Amino acid sequence: MTLRTALLVLAIVPSVALAALWGVTTTQTFSDYQRQAAQTLLAEKAGQPSTAVFFNLQEERRLSATELAKPGSSTDALAQQRKLTDDSVRTFLRESAVSADNAPAEVMTAVGKARQVLNELPQKRAAVDQAKVDQESIFTYYSGLIEVDLNLFTALSHVDNPEVNYLSRSQVAMFWADEAISREDAMFARGWPSGKMSPVDLATVRGEVSVQGFTYLEEIQPYLLPQEADAQKVPGSAGWKNKTAIEADLMRPALPDASGLVPLPSLQDKFRPAIQDVKQQFDTMARTRTDRVVATGEDAIQSLLTKLLVTSAVGLAAVVVVIFTSWRLTRSLRRRIVELHNRAGELERTLPEVVDKLAAGEQVPLAAEEISSDYARPDGDELTRLGTALTLARASAVGAAVRQAEQHRGFEKLLQRIARRTQLLIGLQLKTLDEMERKHEDPEVLEGLFDLDHLTARLRRYEENLVILAGGQPQRRWRRPVPLLDVLRAAQGEVQDYRRILLDVEGSPWLNERAVGPVVHVLAELMENAAAFSKPPTPVEVRAAVVGRGLAVEIEDRGLGMEAAQYDAANELMRRPPRLDVLAQADDVRLGLYVVARLAAALDLKVEFRPSSFGGTRAVVLIPGELVTGAPAAPEPVAAVLIGDADPLPARTRGRALADLPEPLMEVPVPHQPPPPVEADTLRPSWARHGEPLEHGAADADFEPPLPQRVRQASLAAELRTPEPEAPSAPSGANPVRTRSGATIGAFQRRSRAARTGEFGDESAESTHIPTTEDQS
């Protein structure tokens, strides 16, 4: 699409859209006006005349019943009433013949039905005069004729104007209540001359009386307007009370006589005035509401007409203004945009290249990217200054991007150098601590040294965090697979509140050597997060098991947990680790999650956070199957001779704490076979010693070595331990390894005994399960 076409579209589309909107609005408003005008016209031409027919037919029905009950008693009154009825019928037939094509079909059907049934009126009158019809037939005819009028009222109330619809709803109910009173009057008119009524007629009267009260209370009174205060007083009026009392006397249960008729009390003189009073109130109520409905409809039509004229005029003026303005602006913009387009062409060719170079990590010299601008004319118009601003903004953006990229790369390199140097110092500190632990045998000193060793291990992990956040990778590497239990212990040892962490491993899975370091780091971060966000002394449970797709490790705490949105955000971070800007994320408390996400992405680990059943958080780490391996071949196990209870040393079960170990057992060497010196490496697990030759020859086949003693870092892989200096020479007749190990085991026994008896102190005291740095460093 050319520039000219685009500008024409920008000018024409709003103009056409506004013109179409104006046309639709005008048409819809005019259609509403026509429809409501037709409805109002029908209400005036058919509704008001039919109201007069309604009341006249009611009176004619009563007089016809009286004439049939006693011929000649109401001939003159009936003739006069028929004349009034004929006048109202002629008016209705004349006014309802008006054409109303937009009127609802329901209204037109009701009008047609009313015109049709009125044509049978002369025949019914002749039958009454000649006494050739019974009471029930004439009552049914007149009631059906009046009901047609009521249906017309109902149809007229279904209009589009909500206010008219609301007023008409109670208006129809008023007519129905008035009809119930009139039917009651007509039924009693049959029995007054003879003073008797059939039980069926009395039952009909009772039904009409019930309809009157229900209709008024449920369908009329709740919808009365404040201006209709007189209608609110109908149930409390004297006429209503008199009518109710007389009806109670008239409808009192009585047995029929021999002719099957029920005698009526002589209350005709009281009944007629009371029922006429009540009917007059309902007649006035219905006529007043009808006038109000017609007036409201006329006001709505006038308001709609005014709205139609104003909307059409304003809309048309707006369309003209928009079309003219669009045409002028289009011509002006086209001239200026052509020049701006030419200026932007140069930027379009060069700016993407610079951005691609920066994204690829290439060096972009600022001087080579500067473009001379001949557009900086102070006297230029807005579009000229826009072109100049685009050029200058492009140069500034390129310069800022280059400088930011260089600063970011430089900062990452500097951060990695500092972290690497700090890691060297931490390594030396761990080596020094190891030497001191071997020189001292005092349990209290060793406890302090172990805690310091533990803090140093945590500090090493924090330094590795810096390396990872700066774009590097941890330097620790392993040459052989490592048991998962030792990996979990190593991660546990790097957590501040490690005493609360409980380990539970199903089976004996091993990890591939390339996954040991990252998995230890990931699990340590998650364990520390679980311990930090759960209240002591609640435990942090770590469970590991082999599953179908690899190895699953669950870390569950009993803290407060997170919201659903926070779980979603954390899991999204694990699935898509962002490109971390260390400077921008310096205050983010989730830096540990960034580290976990990066390490998990490197090894294809799946990390997911879920709500825990205890209210806290459960982190699930799925290690792929290719990173899980079997245990390497181990040498023959060394047997030990035990005394005491003669039971073997309990094997370590899933997650078993040191507090569950029995009292230490005495070691008895075989007579005449003194044990050879025990090296620290001899006490390491088989996976740590596999493939490493022993410094001394193999033990004699008949020799049964002493009970194995726990020494520092004996439970870890060789790759997880810091190098051990040569052990100092022991004094004559003593075994230094046994002496130190005995002190350590003694400390473990004291802690286990305190845990079993419930003697807990502060954080420096012994707890139920106190992993040492020998287990977790």
C-alpha positions in Angstrom: 0.0 0.0 0.0 1.4 3.4 -1.0 1.7 6.4 1.2 -1.1 8.2 -0.7 -3.4 5.2 -0.3 -2.6 4.9 3.4 -3.4 8.5 4.0 -6.6 8.3 2.0 -7.6 5.3 4.0 -6.9 7.1 7.3 -9.0 10.0 6.1 -11.9 8.0 4.5 -12.3 5.2 7.0 -13.0 7.5 10.0 -15.3 9.6 7.9 -17.2 6.6 6.5 -17.4 5.0 10.0 -18.7 8.2 11.5 -21.2 8.6 8.7 -22.4 5.0 9.1 -22.7 5.4 12.9 -24.7 8.5 12.4 -26.9 6.7 9.9 -27.4 3.7 12.1 -28.2 5.9 15.2 -30.6 8.0 13.3 -32.3 5.0 11.8 -32.6 3.2 15.1 -34.0 6.3 16.9 -36.5 6.9 14.1 -37.5 3.2 14.2 -38.1 3.4 17.9 -40.0 6.6 17.5 -42.3 5.0 14.8 -42.9 1.9 16.9 -43.7 3.8 20.1 -45.8 6.3 18.3 -47.9 3.5 16.8 -48.3 1.9 20.3 -49.3 5.2 21.8 -51.8 5.8 18.9 -53.4 2.4 19.5 -53.6 3.1 23.2 -55.4 6.3 22.5 -57.6 5.0 19.7 -58.4 1.6 21.0 -57.5 1.6 24.7 -59.6 4.4 25.9 -62.8 3.5 24.0 -62.5 -0.1 25.0 -62.4 1.1 28.7 -65.8 2.6 28.2 -67.1 -0.6 26.5 -65.7 -2.6 29.5 -67.7 -0.7 32.1 -70.9 -0.6 30.1 -70.8 -4.3 29.4 -70.4 -5.1 33.1 -73.6 -3.1 34.0 -75.5 -4.6 31.0 -74.6 -8.1 32.2 -76.0 -7.4 35.7 -79.2 -5.9 34.4 -79.6 -8.9 31.9 -79.3 -11.3 34.8 -81.9 -9.4 36.8 -84.3 -9.4 33.8 -83.9 -13.1 33.3 -84.5 -13.8 37.0 -87.7 -11.6 37.1 -89.0 -10.5 33.7 -90.1 -6.9 33.4 -88.3 -5.9 36.7 -85.5 -3.9 34.9 -86.7 -3.5 31.3 -86.3 0.3 31.2 -82.9 0.3 33.0 -81.7 -2.4 30.6 -82.8 -0.5 27.5 -81.1 2.6 28.7 -77.9 0.7 29.5 -77.9 -0.9 26.1 -78.0 2.5 24.5 -74.9 3.6 26.4 -73.2 0.4 25.5 -74.0 0.8 21.8 -72.5 4.3 21.9 -69.2 3.1 23.4 -69.0 0.2 21.0 -69.5 2.4 18.0 -66.7 4.7 19.2 -64.4 1.7 19.7 -65.1 0.3 16.3 -64.4 3.6 14.7 -61.2 4.5 16.5 -59.7 1.0 16.4 -59.9 0.9 12.6 -56.8 3.2 12.4 -53.9 1.6 10.6 -50.9 0.8 12.8 -48.4 -1.2 10.7 -45.6 -0.8 13.3 -47.9 -2.0 16.2 -47.1 -5.4 17.8 -49.0 -8.4 16.3 -50.3 -9.2 19.8 -52.1 -5.8 19.9 -53.6 -6.1 16.4 -54.8 -9.7 17.2 -56.6 -8.5 20.4 -58.2 -5.6 18.6 -59.5 -7.9 15.8 -60.9 -10.4 18.3 -62.7 -7.6 20.2 -64.3 -6.3 17.0 -65.4 -9.8 16.0 -67.2 -10.7 19.3 -69.0 -7.4 19.5 -70.8 -8.3 16.3 -72.7 -11.0 18.2 -74.1 -8.6 20.8 -77.6 -7.9 19.1 -78.4 -11.6 18.9 -77.7 -12.2 22.6 -79.9 -9.2 23.6 -82.8 -10.5 21.6 -82.5 -13.9 23.4 -82.7 -12.1 26.7 -85.7 -10.1 25.7 -87.5 -13.2 24.6 -86.3 -15.2 27.6 -84.9 -17.9 25.3 -81.6 -18.1 27.0 -80.6 -19.3 30.5 -78.7 -17.4 33.2 -75.4 -19.3 32.8 -75.3 -18.8 29.0 -75.8 -15.1 29.1 -73.3 -14.8 32.0 -70.7 -16.7 30.1 -71.2 -14.6 26.9 -70.9 -11.3 28.7 -67.9 -12.5 30.8 -66.1 -13.7 27.6 -66.8 -10.4 25.9 -65.4 -8.5 28.8 -62.4 -10.9 29.0 -61.6 -10.0 25.3 -61.3 -6.4 26.4 -59.0 -7.4 29.3 -56.8 -9.2 26.9 -56.6 -6.1 24.7 -55.5 -4.1 27.8 -52.8 -6.7 28.5 -51.6 -6.5 24.9 -51.5 -2.7 25.0 -49.4 -2.9 28.2 -46.6 -4.7 26.3 -44.8 -1.7 24.9 -41.1 -0.7 24.4 -41.3 2.2 26.8 -40.2 0.8 30.2 -42.1 3.5 32.2 -45.4 2.9 30.3 -44.8 -0.9 30.7 -44.4 -0.5 34.5 -47.6 1.6 34.8 -49.6 -0.7 32.6 -48.7 -3.8 34.6 -50.8 -2.7 37.6 -53.4 -1.1 35.4 -54.4 -4.4 34.0 -54.6 -5.9 37.5 -57.0 -3.0 38.5 -59.3 -4.0 35.6 -59.2 -7.7 36.6 -60.1 -6.8 40.3 -62.9 -4.6 39.1 -64.2 -7.4 36.9 -64.2 -9.8 39.9 -66.4 -7.4 41.8 -68.7 -7.0 38.8 -69.1 -10.8 38.4 -70.0 -11.1 42.1 -72.6 -8.5 41.7 -74.0 -10.2 38.6 -74.2 -13.6 40.3 -76.1 -12.2 43.3 -78.4 -10.4 40.8 -79.7 -13.8 39.8 -80.8 -14.7 43.3 -82.2 -11.5 44.7 -85.7 -11.8 43.1 -86.3 -15.3 44.4 -84.1 -15.0 47.5 -82.3 -18.2 46.6 -79.1 -19.3 44.8 -77.7 -22.6 43.7 -74.7 -24.0 45.6 -72.7 -23.8 42.4 -73.4 -20.1 42.1 -72.4 -19.5 45.7 -69.1 -21.4 45.1 -68.5 -19.1 42.1 -69.1 -16.0 44.2 -66.7 -17.2 46.9 -64.0 -17.6 44.2 -64.6 -14.1 42.9 -64.4 -12.6 46.4 -61.0 -14.3 47.0 -59.7 -13.0 43.7 -60.6 -9.4 44.6 -58.5 -9.3 47.8 -55.5 -11.3 46.4 -55.3 -9.1 43.2 -55.3 -5.9 45.2 -52.8 -6.9 47.8 -50.3 -8.7 45.4 -50.7 -7.0 42.0 -52.0 -3.5 42.7 -50.9 -2.1 46.0 -47.1 -2.7 45.6 -47.2 -0.7 42.3 -49.2 2.3 43.3 -47.6 5.7 42.8 -47.3 8.3 45.5 -49.8 10.4 43.6 -52.4 7.6 44.0 -52.9 8.0 47.7 -56.7 7.4 47.4 -56.1 4.0 46.0 -54.0 3.1 49.0 -57.1 3.6 51.2 -59.4 1.2 49.4 -59.1 -1.8 51.8 -59.7 0.5 54.8 -62.7 2.3 53.3 -66.2 2.0 54.8 -67.6 0.5 51.6 -65.0 -2.3 51.5 -65.6 -3.2 55.2 -69.4 -3.2 54.6 -69.1 -5.3 51.6 -66.8 -7.8 53.4 -69.3 -8.1 56.3 -72.3 -8.6 54.1 -70.4 -11.2 52.0 -69.7 -13.1 55.1 -73.4 -13.2 56.0 -74.5 -14.1 52.5 -72.0 -16.9 52.1 -72.5 -18.4 55.5 -72.8 -22.2 55.1 -76.5 -23.2 54.8 -78.3 -26.4 53.7 -80.3 -26.3 50.4 -84.1 -26.6 50.5 -86.2 -29.2 48.7 -85.6 -27.5 45.4 -81.8 -27.7 45.8 -81.3 -24.0 46.3 -79.7 -22.2 49.3 -81.8 -19.4 50.8 -80.2 -15.9 50.9 -80.5 -13.5 53.8 -82.5 -10.4 52.9 -79.5 -8.1 52.6 -80.1 -6.8 49.1 -80.7 -3.2 50.2 -77.4 -3.2 52.1 -75.4 -5.2 49.6 -76.1 -3.0 46.5 -74.9 0.3 48.1 -71.8 -1.3 49.5 -70.7 -3.1 46.3 -71.4 0.0 44.2 -69.2 2.1 46.5 -66.3 -0.3 46.2 -66.8 -0.7 42.5 -66.8 3.0 42.0 -63.4 3.2 43.8 -62.0 0.6 41.5 -63.5 2.2 38.4 -61.9 5.6 39.4 -58.6 3.9 40.1 -58.6 2.2 36.7 -59.6 5.3 34.8 -57.0 7.4 36.5 -54.3 4.9 35.7 -55.4 4.7 32.1 -55.1 8.5 31.7 -51.7 8.4 33.3 -50.5 5.7 31.0 -51.7 7.6 27.9 -50.1 10.8 29.1 -46.8 9.1 29.9 -46.7 7.5 26.4 -47.4 10.8 24.7 -44.6 12.5 26.7 -42.2 9.6 25.8 -43.0 10.1 22.1 -42.4 13.8 22.3 -39.1 13.2 24.1 -38.0 10.6 21.5 -38.9 12.9 18.6 -36.7 15.7 20.2 -33.9 13.3 20.7 -34.2 12.1 17.1 -33.9 15.6 15.7 -31.0 16.7 17.9 -29.1 13.5 17.3 -29.5 13.6 13.6 -28.5 17.3 13.4 -25.4 17.0 15.6 -24.3 13.7 14.0 -24.6 15.2 10.5 -22.6 18.2 11.5 -19.9 16.0 13.0 -19.7 13.9 9.8 -19.2 17.0 7.7 -16.5 18.5 10.0 -14.6 15.2 10.2 -14.6 14.7 6.4 -13.4 18.2 5.7 -10.7 18.1 8.5 -9.5 14.7 7.3 -9.0 15.9 3.8 -7.0 18.9 4.8 -4.8 16.9 7.2 -4.2 14.2 4.7 -2.8 16.6 2.1 -0.5 18.2 4.7 0.7 15.0 6.2 1.5 13.5 2.9 3.9 16.2 1.9 5.8 16.0 5.2 5.8 12.2 5.6 7.6 11.8 2.3 10.6 13.7 3.6 10.5 11.9 7.0 10.4 8.6 5.2 13.5 9.4 3.3 15.3 10.3 6.4 14.2 7.2 8.2 15.4 5.0 5.4 19.0 5.5 6.5 18.2 4.6 10.1 16.2 1.6 8.9 19.3 0.2 7.2 21.8 0.8 9.9 20.1 0.5 13.3 19.2 -3.3 13.0 22.8 -4.1 12.2 24.0 -2.4 15.3 21.5 -4.1 17.5 22.4 -7.5 16.0 26.0 -6.9 16.7 25.4 -6.0 20.3 23.1 -9.0 20.8 25.9 -11.3 19.4 28.4 -9.8 21.8 30.5 -8.1 19.2 32.3 -4.9 19.8 30.6 -1.9 18.2 32.8 1.2 18.1 30.8 4.3 18.7 32.8 6.4 16.2 32.0 4.0 13.4 28.3 4.2 14.1 27.9 8.0 14.3 26.0 9.4 11.3 26.3 13.0 10.4 23.0 14.8 10.3 22.0 17.6 8.1 18.6 17.7 9.5 19.2 19.8 12.6 17.6 23.0 11.4 16.2 25.1 14.2 13.7 26.7 11.8 12.3 23.4 10.6 8.7 22.2 11.1 7.6 19.5 13.4 8.2 16.6 11.1 11.7 18.0 10.3 12.5 18.2 14.0 11.1 14.7 14.4 13.5 13.4 11.8 16.4 15.1 13.6 15.2 13.7 16.9 15.1 10.2 15.4 18.7 10.4 14.2 20.0 11.8 17.5 18.0 9.2 19.4 19.4 6.5 17.3 23.0 7.6 18.0 22.3 8.0 21.7 20.6 4.6 21.9 23.5 2.9 20.1 26.0 4.6 22.4 24.1 3.7 25.5 23.6 0.1 24.5 27.3 -0.3 23.7 28.4 1.2 27.0 25.9 -0.8 28.9 27.0 -4.1 27.3 30.6 -3.3 27.9 29.9 -2.4 31.6 27.9 -5.5 32.1 30.5 -7.8 30.6 33.2 -6.1 32.6 31.3 -6.3 35.8 30.6 -10.0 35.3 34.3 -10.7 34.7 35.2 -8.7 37.7 32.7 -10.5 39.9 33.9 -13.9 38.7 37.6 -13.0 39.4 36.7 -11.8 42.9 34.6 -14.9 43.6 37.4 -17.2 42.3 40.0 -15.6 44.5 37.6 -15.8 47.5 37.1 -19.4 46.7 40.8 -20.1 46.9 40.9 -18.5 50.3 37.9 -20.6 51.4 39.7 -23.7 50.2 42.8 -22.8 52.2 40.6 -22.1 55.2 38.9 -25.5 54.9 42.3 -27.2 54.7 43.5 -25.3 57.8 40.3 -26.3 59.7 40.8 -29.9 58.8 44.4 -29.8 60.2 43.1 -28.3 63.4 40.4 -30.8 63.8 43.0 -33.6 63.5 45.2 -32.0 66.1 42.5 -31.5 68.8 40.6 -34.1 70.6 38.6 -32.0 73.1 34.9 -32.4 72.1 34.1 -28.8 72.8 36.9 -27.6 70.6 36.0 -30.0 67.9 32.4 -28.9 68.1 33.4 -25.3 67.5 35.8 -26.3 64.7 33.0 -28.3 63.1 30.6 -25.4 63.2 33.3 -23.1 61.7 33.9 -25.7 59.0 30.2 -25.8 58.3 30.0 -22.0 58.0 33.0 -22.1 55.7 31.2 -24.6 53.5 28.2 -22.3 53.3 30.4 -19.4 52.4 31.9 -21.4 49.6 28.4 -22.0 48.2 27.6 -18.3 48.4 30.7 -17.5 46.5 29.7 -20.1 43.8 26.3 -18.2 43.7 28.2 -15.1 42.7 30.0 -17.0 39.9 26.8 -18.5 38.6 25.0 -15.1 38.6 27.9 -13.6 36.8 27.5 -16.1 34.0 30.1 -18.6 35.1 30.0 -22.2 36.3 31.1 -23.8 39.6 34.7 -25.1 39.5 34.2 -28.2 41.7 34.4 -31.4 39.6 34.1 -35.1 40.4 35.7 -38.0 38.6 33.4 -40.9 39.8 29.8 -41.4 40.7 28.6 -40.5 44.3 25.8 -42.0 46.4 22.7 -39.9 46.6 22.7 -40.1 50.4 26.1 -38.4 50.5 25.0 -35.8 48.0 22.1 -35.0 50.3 24.4 -34.9 53.3 26.7 -32.5 51.5 23.8 -30.3 50.6 22.5 -30.5 54.2 25.9 -29.4 55.5 25.7 -26.2 53.6 22.5 -25.1 55.3 22.5 -22.8 58.3 19.8 -24.6 60.3 21.0 -28.1 59.2 19.9 -29.8 62.4 16.2 -29.5 61.4 16.7 -31.3 58.1 15.6 -35.0 58.0 16.8 -37.2 55.2 14.9 -40.2 53.8 16.4 -42.1 50.8 14.7 -45.1 49.2 17.3 -47.6 48.0 20.9 -46.7 47.1 20.9 -44.6 44.0 24.1 -43.0 42.8 24.6 -39.8 40.8 26.7 -39.4 37.7 29.9 -37.5 38.5 29.1 -34.5 36.3 25.8 -33.9 38.2 27.2 -34.1 41.7 28.3 -30.5 42.1 25.2 -28.8 40.5 22.8 -31.1 42.3 24.4 -30.4 45.7 24.2 -26.7 45.0 20.5 -26.9 43.9 19.5 -29.0 46.9 21.4 -26.8 49.3 19.6 -23.7 48.0 16.2 -25.4 48.3 16.9 -26.8 51.8 18.1 -23.4 53.0 15.0 -21.8 51.6 12.8 -24.3 53.3 14.6 -23.9 56.6 14.5 -20.1 56.4 10.8 -19.9 55.7 9.6 -22.3 58.3 9.6 -21.7 62.0 12.0 -23.7 64.2 11.8 -26.4 65.5 9.6 -27.7 62.7 11.5 -30.2 60.6 12.4 -29.9 56.9 11.8 -33.3 55.4 13.9 -34.4 52.4 12.8 -37.6 50.6 14.4 -39.2 47.6 13.3 -42.1 45.5 13.9 -43.5 42.1 10.9 -42.9 39.7 10.1 -43.8 36.2 11.8 -40.9 34.6 14.8 -40.6 36.9 15.3 -39.6 40.5 12.9 -37.5 42.5 13.9 -35.5 45.5 11.2 -33.8 47.6 12.0 -31.0 50.1 9.0 -30.2 52.3 8.8 -27.5 55.0 6.0 -26.6 57.4 6.1 -22.8 57.0 3.4 -20.4 55.8 3.6 -21.4 52.1 2.9 -19.0 49.2 0.0 -17.7 47.3 -1.1 -19.5 44.1 0.3 -16.6 42.0 3.6 -16.9 43.7 3.8 -20.6 43.0 3.0 -20.0 39.4 5.7 -17.3 39.2 8.3 -19.5 40.8 7.5 -22.5 38.5 7.6 -20.2 35.5 11.1 -19.0 36.6 12.2 -22.7 36.9 10.9 -23.5 33.4 12.3 -20.4 31.7 15.3 -18.9 33.5 15.6 -15.3 32.4 18.8 -13.6 31.3 19.9 -12.2 34.6 21.2 -8.6 34.9 23.1 -8.7 38.2 22.9 -5.0 38.7 19.1 -4.8 38.0 18.4 -7.8 40.3 20.6 -6.7 43.2 17.7 -6.2 45.5 15.7 -9.2 44.4 15.2 -11.7 47.3 14.8 -14.5 44.7 18.5 -14.6 43.7 18.7 -18.1 45.1 15.9 -19.1 42.8 17.8 -17.6 39.8 20.8 -19.8 40.8 18.6 -22.9 41.0 17.0 -22.1 37.7 20.3 -21.7 35.9 21.8 -24.9 37.3 18.6 -26.8 36.6 18.6 -25.6 33.0 22.2 -26.7 32.5 21.5 -30.3 33.7 17.9 -30.5 32.4 16.6 -30.8 36.0 12.9 -30.3 36.5 12.1 -28.2 39.6 8.5 -27.5 40.7 7.0 -25.8 43.8 3.7 -27.0 45.2 1.7 -26.4 48.3 2.5 -28.8 51.2 -0.1 -30.7 53.1 1.3 -29.1 56.3 0.6 -25.6 54.9 4.2 -24.9 53.8 5.9 -25.5 50.5 7.1 -28.7 48.8 9.9 -28.4 46.2 10.2 -31.4 43.8 13.5 -31.9 41.9 13.4 -34.5 39.1 16.9 -35.6 38.1 16.9 -37.2 34.6 17.6 -40.9 34.3 20.8 -40.3 32.3 22.3 -38.7 35.4 21.4 -41.6 37.7 23.9 -44.5 37.7 24.6 -47.6 39.7 27.1 -48.1 42.4 30.7 -49.1 41.3 32.1 -52.4 42.3 33.0 -52.4 46.0 35.7 -54.5 47.8 34.8 -57.3 50.2 33.2 -56.0 53.4 35.4 -56.2 56.5 33.9 -58.1 59.5 34.2 -57.0 63.1 34.0 -59.0 66.3 31.5 -57.5 68.8 30.9 -58.1 72.5 28.3 -56.7 74.8 24.8 -57.7 73.6 26.4 -59.6 70.7 24.2 -57.8 68.2 25.6 -56.4 65.1 26.0 -52.6 64.6 22.6 -51.4 63.3 22.7 -50.6 59.6 21.7 -47.0 58.5 18.2 -47.0 57.3 16.3 -44.3 55.4 16.7 -41.0 57.2 17.8 -42.6 60.5 19.2 -40.0 62.9 22.3 -40.4 65.1 20.0 -40.3 68.1 18.8 -43.8 67.2 22.3 -45.4 67.4 22.9 -47.8 70.4 25.5 -47.3 73.1 29.0 -47.8 71.8 30.3 -51.3 71.6 33.7 -52.5 72.8 36.1 -53.7 70.2 38.1 -57.0 70.8 41.0 -57.7 68.5 41.9 -61.3 67.9 44.6 -62.5 70.3 48.1 -62.6 69.1 47.1 -60.5 66.0 47.7 -56.8 66.8 45.9 -54.6 64.3 47.8 -52.8 61.7 47.7 -49.0 61.8 44.4 -47.6 60.6 44.6 -44.8 58.0 41.9 -42.2 57.7 41.3 -43.4 54.1 40.6 -46.9 55.4 37.5 -45.5 57.2 36.1 -43.9 54.0 33.1 -45.6 52.4 33.8 -47.9 49.5 32.6 -45.5 46.9 35.2 -43.0 48.0 38.0 -45.6 48.0 37.1 -47.4 44.8 40.0 -47.4 42.5 42.4 -45.9 45.0 45.2 -48.2 46.2 45.8 -48.7 49.9 49.0 -47.2 51.3 49.6 -50.4 53.3 49.3 -54.0 52.2 46.0 -55.9 52.5 45.2 -57.2 55.9 45.8 -60.8 56.8 42.9 -63.0 56.0 42.6 -64.2 59.6 42.6 -60.6 61.0 39.3 -59.1 62.1 39.7 -55.3 62.2 38.2 -53.2 65.0 34.8 -51.7 64.9 34.8 -48.8 62.2 35.1 -45.4 63.8 33.5 -42.2 62.4 36.0 -39.6 61.3 35.5 -36.3 59.7 34.4 -36.4 56.0 34.3 -40.2 56.1 30.8 -40.2 54.7 31.6 -38.1 51.7 33.0 -38.9 48.3 36.7 -38.3 47.8 35.7 -35.5 45.4 33.7 -33.8 48.2 36.5 -33.9 50.7 39.3 -31.4 51.0 42.8 -33.0 50.8 43.9 -34.4 54.2 47.4 -33.6 55.5 49.6 -36.4 56.7 48.5 -37.5 60.1 50.9 -36.7 62.9 52.8 -39.6 64.5 51.0 -41.1 67.4 52.7 -41.8 70.7 53.9 -45.3 71.5 51.2 -47.8 72.4 48.3 -45.5 71.3 46.1 -45.4 68.2 45.5 -41.7 67.4 42.7 -42.4 65.0 40.9 -44.5 67.6 41.4 -41.9 70.3 40.0 -39.1 68.2 37.2 -41.2 66.8 36.3 -42.3 70.3 36.0 -38.7 71.5 33.8 -37.9 68.5 31.6 -40.9 69.0 31.4 -40.0 72.6 30.1 -36.6 71.7 27.5 -38.2 69.4 26.5 -40.5 72.2 26.0 -37.6 74.6 23.9 -35.8 72.1 21.8 -38.9 71.4 21.3 -39.5 75.1 20.2 -35.8 75.5 17.8 -36.2 72.6 16.2 -39.4 74.0 15.7 -37.8 77.4 14.3 -34.6 75.9 17.0 -32.3 77.4 16.9 -29.5 74.8 18.6 -26.2 75.4 19.1 -23.2 73.3 20.5 -23.3 69.8 24.0 -24.0 71.1 22.7 -27.0 73.0 22.3 -30.5 71.6 19.2 -31.3 69.6 17.4 -34.5 68.7 19.6 -35.0 65.6 22.8 -33.1 65.3 24.6 -33.7 62.1 28.3 -32.9 62.4 30.6 -31.4 59.9 32.0 -34.9 59.5 28.7 -35.8 57.9 27.9 -32.7 56.0 31.0 -30.7 55.1 
